[in-house]
Amino acid sequence: MYRRRFIQTMAGAAGAMLAAGESAITAAATTATASATAPAPEKHFDIVYPQIRPDRRVHEAFALATLEVAMKAANATYTAHPLHMSMERGRALAELATGKTINLHWTSMEAQAERGLKVVHIPIHRGLIGYRVFLIRQDRQADFDRVETLDDLRKLTGVQGLGWIDANIMRNAGLPVQTTSTYETLFKMVDAGRVDYFPRGVIEVFPEFDERRSLEPDLAVEQRLILAYRSDFIFYVSPAYAELADTIARGFAAAYQDGSYMALFNSHPYIQTALQRANFNQRRILHIDNPYLSDEDRAIPDTYWVNL
């Protein structure tokens, strides 16, 4: 809480008592007003999230930077650190429900996953996770050059992680998709020609391609298509930490209002490098529905979504 003291200079001895009295009244009123309107001190939050695997750590920087602007806008102090162990999505959500090991996670919005948890219904990346660019074998670009419609894409087979909501979204649209339980195998399946493409969020695909190109040298980023549906990562909070969830939500909304979130979005290399490399104006966007959103996700205002 910040207080200002106003010192009034008295001119003339004759009015000294009156001025002193007026000063006392003014000071009391100022103090009372400050006490009523200044934000109350926030408690300190100790935030624990699942450890990010080294080969996926590039993705955590923007989420943590978003958390920082949200907590700052909420006038809250915190420390954030990973648990000593990594977890796949399902395990992390189960652990989050108890709040015994972690109290924060960020992952795809999904109605079923959100049940029983405290959820901040503001997309972390403004929906860019839902703009899917493909990893393919570099000798397969000609096959994707012939794709003009969803029916054309249905002739090809994609791959997603086991338990990812994205696999269900693709299947709902009639797109053939295989799944695997290990992250590394996703790339190997494309590289070996066992599947045709691996859709990734536009902000995910380029760091992952750069990371994997020495291991799977035949991989390439497909050049002319985007599969798009409404989706993004959101903050999930343990129900045992309702005050933390409320603080993040309030601060995230405030960070939009004061411009600090958009300043981050418009300058962070994780976002901007991907947008530059994606060449959106040269790509055909194929839209599909995401029927797995919660009512709260569907009600998220357009302000929080990027429009590409």
PyMOL commands that set and color helices and strands:
alter all, ss='L'
color gray80, all
select helices_A, chain A and resi 16-37+54-73+89-98+111-114+128-130+138-145+150-153+165-172+183-191+202-212+239-257+260-265+269-278+280-282+295-298+302-304
alter helices_A, ss='H'
color red, helices_A
select strands_A, chain A and resi 44-51+77-86+104-108+118-120+131-137+158-161+177-180+198-201+219-221+225-228+233-237+284-287
alter strands_A, ss='S'
color yellow, strands_A
deselect
rebuild
show_as cartoon
